[in-house]
Amino acid sequence: MAQREQLNGHRAFALWLTGLSASGKTTLARMLEAELLERKKRCYVLDGDRVRKGLNADLGFSPPDRAENIRRAGEVAKLMVEAGLIVIGAFITPYISLRSMVRSLFPADSFYEIFLDCPLEICEKRDPNGLYRKAREGSIESFTGISAPYEPPLKPDLRLQTSKKSPKECVDMLLDFVLARCSQS
């Protein structure tokens, strides 16, 4: 990995964006990726919805399936970090234990938990796909924040209050966080 980092001119690590559905994970991940690519940083967004439709299409939303979904995503992120990339994971990852499990896959200082802190009522108002409405109607079972829990991080590496700051302000904070960690060790 050190040789790849030297070739890339920056460290490789994973950012794990966690938060409720519609808290801004995918939006900020894509915005950050564009900023990093503009700065010639090798990076990739691993988006929870895309991973579920492809690699994890065989999984549902039961607690064991959620755990396996995150385990697989964590393993893919780990491989991508080993390949020298900055990986931006955008996954709800509702349980502290799941986020700890993913963190344990990585060497020290190569995994950062980013909490997109947004109140449920704001996420419900945003609800671009009508998922909260469907969950409240009972047509989606085990929906995080409604019929399944979300355990907020106790000590995230970065906390973004996405209901109080604009996407641009949040991505600027993320970008500063990432660039501060890009330099060679």
TORBA-211941 format. One record per residue (C-alpha): x, y negated, z; residue number from 1. Coordinates in nm, 3 decimals. Layout:
N
east:X; north:Y; up:Z; nr:NUM
...
//
This chain:
185
east:0.000; north:0.000; up:0.000; nr:1
east:0.287; north:-0.242; up:0.077; nr:2
east:0.414; north:-0.212; up:-0.281; nr:3
east:0.067; north:-0.293; up:-0.418; nr:4
east:0.035; north:-0.589; up:-0.182; nr:5
east:0.372; north:-0.716; up:-0.301; nr:6
east:0.266; north:-0.683; up:-0.665; nr:7
east:-0.064; north:-0.860; up:-0.589; nr:8
east:0.099; north:-1.133; up:-0.384; nr:9
east:-0.150; north:-1.089; up:-0.101; nr:10
east:-0.245; north:-0.847; up:0.175; nr:11
east:-0.520; north:-0.593; up:0.121; nr:12
east:-0.802; north:-0.563; up:0.374; nr:13
east:-1.175; north:-0.517; up:0.411; nr:14
east:-1.435; north:-0.771; up:0.513; nr:15
east:-1.753; north:-0.604; up:0.637; nr:16
east:-2.049; north:-0.841; up:0.611; nr:17
east:-2.324; north:-0.721; up:0.843; nr:18
east:-2.666; north:-0.865; up:0.920; nr:19
east:-3.035; north:-0.823; up:0.860; nr:20
east:-3.181; north:-0.787; up:0.512; nr:21
east:-3.196; north:-1.137; up:0.352; nr:22
east:-2.939; north:-1.282; up:0.593; nr:23
east:-2.718; north:-1.370; up:0.293; nr:24
east:-2.476; north:-1.077; up:0.266; nr:25
east:-2.487; north:-1.025; up:-0.110; nr:26
east:-2.509; north:-1.397; up:-0.190; nr:27
east:-2.205; north:-1.483; up:0.020; nr:28
east:-2.013; north:-1.174; up:-0.095; nr:29
east:-2.059; north:-1.272; up:-0.462; nr:30
east:-1.973; north:-1.638; up:-0.396; nr:31
east:-1.661; north:-1.537; up:-0.203; nr:32
east:-1.556; north:-1.296; up:-0.476; nr:33
east:-1.581; north:-1.577; up:-0.736; nr:34
east:-1.369; north:-1.808; up:-0.517; nr:35
east:-1.106; north:-1.539; up:-0.462; nr:36
east:-1.088; north:-1.442; up:-0.828; nr:37
east:-1.044; north:-1.808; up:-0.918; nr:38
east:-0.742; north:-1.805; up:-0.684; nr:39
east:-0.605; north:-1.490; up:-0.851; nr:40
east:-0.680; north:-1.264; up:-0.552; nr:41
east:-0.762; north:-0.905; up:-0.642; nr:42
east:-1.095; north:-0.828; up:-0.482; nr:43
east:-1.419; north:-0.638; up:-0.523; nr:44
east:-1.769; north:-0.652; up:-0.373; nr:45
east:-1.912; north:-0.324; up:-0.245; nr:46
east:-2.282; north:-0.407; up:-0.220; nr:47
east:-2.510; north:-0.187; up:-0.011; nr:48
east:-2.795; north:-0.187; up:-0.264; nr:49
east:-2.567; north:-0.087; up:-0.553; nr:50
east:-2.393; north:0.185; up:-0.350; nr:51
east:-2.731; north:0.326; up:-0.246; nr:52
east:-2.850; north:0.341; up:-0.608; nr:53
east:-2.535; north:0.520; up:-0.724; nr:54
east:-2.298; north:0.704; up:-0.494; nr:55
east:-2.558; north:0.742; up:-0.219; nr:56
east:-2.872; north:0.795; up:-0.426; nr:57
east:-2.921; north:1.129; up:-0.248; nr:58
east:-2.964; north:0.961; up:0.093; nr:59
east:-3.274; north:0.827; up:0.264; nr:60
east:-3.308; north:0.599; up:0.565; nr:61
east:-3.318; north:0.844; up:0.854; nr:62
east:-3.054; north:0.780; up:1.121; nr:63
east:-2.830; north:1.064; up:0.990; nr:64
east:-2.867; north:0.940; up:0.629; nr:65
east:-2.790; north:0.582; up:0.734; nr:66
east:-2.478; north:0.705; up:0.912; nr:67
east:-2.366; north:0.904; up:0.606; nr:68
east:-2.435; north:0.606; up:0.378; nr:69
east:-2.207; north:0.387; up:0.587; nr:70
east:-1.944; north:0.659; up:0.628; nr:71
east:-1.920; north:0.703; up:0.250; nr:72
east:-1.912; north:0.327; up:0.191; nr:73
east:-1.638; north:0.295; up:0.453; nr:74
east:-1.433; north:0.568; up:0.287; nr:75
east:-1.466; north:0.398; up:-0.052; nr:76
east:-1.366; north:0.063; up:0.101; nr:77
east:-1.065; north:0.230; up:0.262; nr:78
east:-0.952; north:0.375; up:-0.074; nr:79
east:-0.992; north:0.035; up:-0.238; nr:80
east:-0.787; north:-0.134; up:0.035; nr:81
east:-0.519; north:0.134; up:-0.012; nr:82
east:-0.526; north:0.041; up:-0.383; nr:83
east:-0.435; north:-0.315; up:-0.282; nr:84
east:-0.770; north:-0.494; up:-0.302; nr:85
east:-0.953; north:-0.731; up:-0.074; nr:86
east:-1.282; north:-0.546; up:-0.033; nr:87
east:-1.597; north:-0.739; up:0.053; nr:88
east:-1.853; north:-0.493; up:0.189; nr:89
east:-2.213; north:-0.616; up:0.213; nr:90
east:-2.400; north:-0.363; up:0.425; nr:91
east:-2.669; north:-0.407; up:0.691; nr:92
east:-2.488; north:-0.150; up:0.909; nr:93
east:-2.743; north:-0.178; up:1.190; nr:94
east:-2.561; north:0.004; up:1.470; nr:95
east:-2.251; north:-0.098; up:1.662; nr:96
east:-2.138; north:0.266; up:1.654; nr:97
east:-2.146; north:0.273; up:1.273; nr:98
east:-1.944; north:-0.045; up:1.244; nr:99
east:-1.693; north:0.093; up:1.496; nr:100
east:-1.668; north:0.413; up:1.295; nr:101
east:-1.591; north:0.218; up:0.978; nr:102
east:-1.336; north:0.002; up:1.160; nr:103
east:-1.162; north:0.320; up:1.283; nr:104
east:-1.092; north:0.421; up:0.921; nr:105
east:-0.857; north:0.127; up:0.875; nr:106
east:-0.517; north:0.036; up:1.014; nr:107
east:-0.509; north:-0.253; up:1.262; nr:108
east:-0.555; north:-0.596; up:1.105; nr:109
east:-0.703; north:-0.460; up:0.781; nr:110
east:-1.075; north:-0.459; up:0.873; nr:111
east:-1.277; north:-0.764; up:0.969; nr:112
east:-1.638; north:-0.761; up:1.084; nr:113
east:-1.831; north:-1.066; up:0.964; nr:114
east:-2.171; north:-1.119; up:1.131; nr:115
east:-2.428; north:-1.306; up:0.926; nr:116
east:-2.637; north:-1.429; up:1.214; nr:117
east:-2.983; north:-1.520; up:1.092; nr:118
east:-3.308; north:-1.495; up:1.290; nr:119
east:-3.558; north:-1.233; up:1.178; nr:120
east:-3.825; north:-1.496; up:1.105; nr:121
east:-3.591; north:-1.676; up:0.862; nr:122
east:-3.497; north:-1.350; up:0.691; nr:123
east:-3.865; north:-1.267; up:0.655; nr:124
east:-3.933; north:-1.606; up:0.493; nr:125
east:-3.648; north:-1.550; up:0.247; nr:126
east:-3.748; north:-1.186; up:0.172; nr:127
east:-3.667; north:-1.191; up:-0.203; nr:128
east:-3.795; north:-0.837; up:-0.264; nr:129
east:-4.095; north:-0.836; up:-0.032; nr:130
east:-3.938; north:-0.566; up:0.186; nr:131
east:-4.035; north:-0.719; up:0.521; nr:132
east:-4.395; north:-0.751; up:0.404; nr:133
east:-4.396; north:-0.387; up:0.296; nr:134
east:-4.241; north:-0.282; up:0.628; nr:135
east:-4.504; north:-0.475; up:0.823; nr:136
east:-4.775; north:-0.311; up:0.612; nr:137
east:-4.628; north:0.028; up:0.697; nr:138
east:-4.525; north:0.125; up:0.344; nr:139
east:-4.153; north:0.123; up:0.438; nr:140
east:-4.056; north:0.331; up:0.740; nr:141
east:-3.749; north:0.268; up:0.954; nr:142
east:-3.691; north:-0.082; up:0.822; nr:143
east:-3.413; north:-0.261; up:1.011; nr:144
east:-3.548; north:-0.548; up:1.220; nr:145
east:-3.909; north:-0.429; up:1.203; nr:146
east:-3.941; north:-0.057; up:1.277; nr:147
east:-3.572; north:0.019; up:1.327; nr:148
east:-3.322; north:-0.170; up:1.545; nr:149
east:-3.036; north:-0.398; up:1.450; nr:150
east:-2.759; north:-0.419; up:1.709; nr:151
east:-2.576; north:-0.749; up:1.665; nr:152
east:-2.197; north:-0.733; up:1.690; nr:153
east:-2.063; north:-0.807; up:2.038; nr:154
east:-1.730; north:-0.950; up:1.915; nr:155
east:-1.735; north:-1.009; up:1.539; nr:156
east:-1.418; north:-1.138; up:1.378; nr:157
east:-1.628; north:-1.419; up:1.229; nr:158
east:-1.987; north:-1.525; up:1.293; nr:159
east:-2.174; north:-1.723; up:1.028; nr:160
east:-2.507; north:-1.879; up:1.120; nr:161
east:-2.664; north:-1.854; up:0.777; nr:162
east:-2.989; north:-2.019; up:0.882; nr:163
east:-2.805; north:-2.332; up:1.000; nr:164
east:-2.541; north:-2.368; up:0.731; nr:165
east:-2.571; north:-2.376; up:0.354; nr:166
east:-2.432; north:-2.089; up:0.146; nr:167
east:-2.152; north:-2.324; up:0.033; nr:168
east:-2.060; north:-2.411; up:0.393; nr:169
east:-2.062; north:-2.042; up:0.486; nr:170
east:-1.850; north:-1.937; up:0.190; nr:171
east:-1.604; north:-2.216; up:0.266; nr:172
east:-1.567; north:-2.076; up:0.619; nr:173
east:-1.528; north:-1.725; up:0.477; nr:174
east:-1.272; north:-1.843; up:0.225; nr:175
east:-1.065; north:-2.013; up:0.495; nr:176
east:-1.083; north:-1.693; up:0.702; nr:177
east:-0.969; north:-1.477; up:0.410; nr:178
east:-0.694; north:-1.704; up:0.284; nr:179
east:-0.548; north:-1.725; up:0.634; nr:180
east:-0.513; north:-1.344; up:0.626; nr:181
east:-0.385; north:-1.307; up:0.268; nr:182
east:-0.022; north:-1.394; up:0.325; nr:183
east:0.225; north:-1.113; up:0.344; nr:184
east:0.300; north:-0.978; up:0.694; nr:185
//
